[in-house]
Amino acid sequence: MLDLLFNPQKAERDPVGMMIIGLFYSSLSVFLGLWIFDQSTSLAIVFLTVFSCLYIVQGAIKMEEKKERIWNSEKWLLNQHRPIAMMILFLFIGMTIAFALWSFFLPPETSAIIFELQSTSVQQIKLITGNATNTMFPIIQILTNNLNIILISLVFALFYGAGAIYILVWNASVMGFVIGTTARESVGLAALPVAFTKYFIHGLPEILAYILASIAGGILYFAFIKGDLIKKDRLKRIIIDITTLLSISVLLLVFSAILEVYVSALI
């Protein structure tokens, strides 16, 4: 199964396999982080996980840019982008499951060391959403924050190809920490499925939005590297494709913000 990490075409056809790989490498990163980087574990687990997945994501995005050259229609191209989006989404799910289980099963004091920065990030998020009521204000605040992340994902992908994978791994570690901690502080193991449901309801559309923005930035990155941006026919296709991907990303963020305030908050 580990050969999926070196074969983008095969990886796109096996999203469940990528979920298992995400779970495995995130767990390995937690182990190595505790063993080697005891003073900066929370960052180490993120970067170690990023390194393990960077090659496959970079290769897959590179393949997406090649599809611009055999462009049929935008609808056709969106269907072509679906496998890589699902591959990265399942990779994210595997990472989140791993971080949630470690956060849940490890002693609280050890979990606090591993997820120190993630805990700080969660406290900052709570300052934004802590007073959420049935008004538009919390939705706007959440949406503004998430649009900033979209922009960061786009910039990372634009300048580093698959660099936006860092944003996805970071979000997986934060979401996993929240899920594991919520379950542990509730009724224990029986609360894990409820915690996963609560945060996946709005979290998965949100992450899918980041993924689409990352794909858009990655396509632009490789198009620049290969000189496709100076070819008028290809430039037009690329602009249409990137604009479509980013528009879908924004719609997904609006949808996830509504779910977070009016659905997830009730679970």
N, C-alpha and C positions, 0 to 999 in steps of 0.2 A: 504493500500500500504506500510505502514511503516514496516509491518511484513517481507518485503523483506530483511531488514537489519539483520534479525536473521535466515534467511533460505537460505543458499547459493544455494541449488539446485533450488529453486523457482526463486531466483534472476537471475541465469544463463539463465532461460527460459523467462525472462521478461526484456530485455535490455532497452526498452523504459521506463519502470517503474523505473529502476535505474537512467536513465537520469533525470527524474522528481525529484527523491530523491536527486540527486546531486545538482540540481538547488535549491531545498528547503533548504538543509542543508548549502549550501554555502551562501545563502541569510540570513539564521538565524545566521551564523557565522559573517557576516558583521554587523548585528544588535547588536549582543552581543559584538563584538569587539569594536564598537563605544561606547556602553553603559558602559562596564566594563573596557576595556583595552585601554583607550584613549591615553596612552603614548606609546603603542607598538601595535597599531591596525594591522599593516601590517603583523606582525608575528602571532598575535592572530587569525586572520581569517584563516590562513593556518592551524595552529594546531587544532583549533576547528573543522574545516572541516575534518581533518585527523582522529580525535577521533571518529567522527560520522560514518566514513566509514571503520574504521580499522577492526572491528569484521567480517563484511561480506567478506571483501577481504581476511582476514586471513583464514576464514573458507573455502572459495572457493579454495584457493591455496592448502590448506591441502587436499581437495578432489582430486586435480590434482595429488598429490604425490601417492595417493592410486591407481590411474589408471596405474601407472608404474608396479604394481603387476599383472595386467591382460593384460599385453602388448601383442598385436597381431602383429602389425607391426608399423614402425615409421609413415607411412602415416595414419594409423588408429589413432595413438596417437595424431598426429597433429590435426586431425578432432575432437578429444575429447577435445583438448585445445581451440578450436575455441569459444565455448560458454563463457568461463571465459574471454577470450581476448575481446570479444564483450561487455560483461557486464561491464568490467572496462573502456573500451573505451567510452561507452555511459555515464557512470558515469562521466568521464572526460568532455564530451561534455556538460552535464548538469551544471557542475561546471563552465565551461568557459562561457556559456551563462549567468549564474547568475552574475559572476564577470564583464562581459562586460556590462550588463544592469545597474548594480550599478555604474560602472565607467562612463557610459554615462549620466544617469539621475540625479545623485547627483551633487550638486554644485562643481565646479572645486576645490575650496579650501578644501572641505570635501574629495573629491576623492584623492587629493594630500596627505592627512593625512592617509587615508586607505591604499593606494598603494604606500607608500613612498619607501619601499625597492624594490618593483617591478619596480618602475620608475628608480631607480638607476641601477638595473639589465639590464633594456632596454637600458640605455645609454651606458653601457659596451658592450652590444651586437652590438650596432650601431658602436662602434669603430672597430669591426671586419668586419662588412658587409657594412659599409657606403661607401666604395669605390668599391663596386661590379661592375664589368664590365664583358664582355663576355670572360673571361679567366678562367683558372682552379683555380686561387689563392683563390677567395672567396669561391668556393666550398670546397677546402681543409681546409680553416679556419673554415667554418661552420661544416664540417664533423669532424674535430679534436675536436671542442667544444662539439659536440653531442656524440662523442665516449667517451669523459670524463664523460658525464652524464650517458651513458650506464653503464660504469664501476661503477659509484657511485650507480646507481639503483641496479646493481648486488650485490655490497657489502652490501647495506642496506638490501636487501632481504635475502642474505646469513646469516647475523648475527641477523636479526630481523624478519624474516618471511615475513610479509607484510609491512615491514618498508619502502619499496620503494614507498608506496602510498604517502609519503611526497613529493617525487620528482614530482609525477603526479599532486598533488594539487598545489604545488608551480608553476609548468608550467601552470596550468589552470589559476591561479591568474595573472601571467604575461601576458599570451595571452589574457585573458579577459580584463585586463587593457589596453593593446595596442589596441584591437578592439574597446572598448568603447571610448578611447581618440581619436583615428583616426577618428571615425565617428563624434564625437562632434566637432572636429576641422575642419571637412570638411563641408558637406552640411546638417548636422544634422541627423534626424531620417531616412531619405531616404538613407543615406550612410551606415547604419548598415548592411544590407544584403551584400553589396559590401565588407565591412571590414571583415565580417565573411568568405566570399568566399576567399578573399585574403590570410588570415592566416590559414584557414582550409585546403586549397589545399596542402600546404606542412606540416602543423602542425599535421594533423591527422596521416599520415604515420610515422612521427617522433615520435609521442606519442605511436603509436602502437609498434614501435621498443622498446621503453622504457618498455612498458607493457610486451612484450615477454621476455625481459631480466629479468624483475621482477619475472615473472612466473618461469623462469629457476632457478634463485637464491632461490626462495621460495621452489621449488621442492627439491633442494639440502639441504636446511635448514631442511625440515621435514624428508627427507630421513636420514639425520644424526641423528635427534632426535629419530627416530624409529629404528635405527641400520641397515638400509637397505644397507648402504655403505660397510658393511663388508661381504655382501652376493654377491658372484661373479656374479651370473646370473642377479640379480637386479642392481648391480653396472654398468654392461655393458649397460643395457637398459637405465639407468639414464644418463650415459655419452653420449650415442648416442642422447638421447632426448635433453639434455641441449646444446650439440654442434649444433644440428639442429636449435634450437630456437635462439641461439646467432648468427648463420650464417644468418638466415632470418632477424634478427634485424639489422645487419650490412648492408645488401642489402637494407633494407627499409630506413636506414639513408642516403645511397648514393642516392637513388631515391628522398628522400625528399629534400636533399641539391640541387640537380639539379633543382627540381621544384621551390625551394625558389629563386634561382638566375635567372632562365630563364623563369619562368611563373609568380610566385607571384609578382615579382618586376615590372612586366608590368601592373598589375591591379591597 
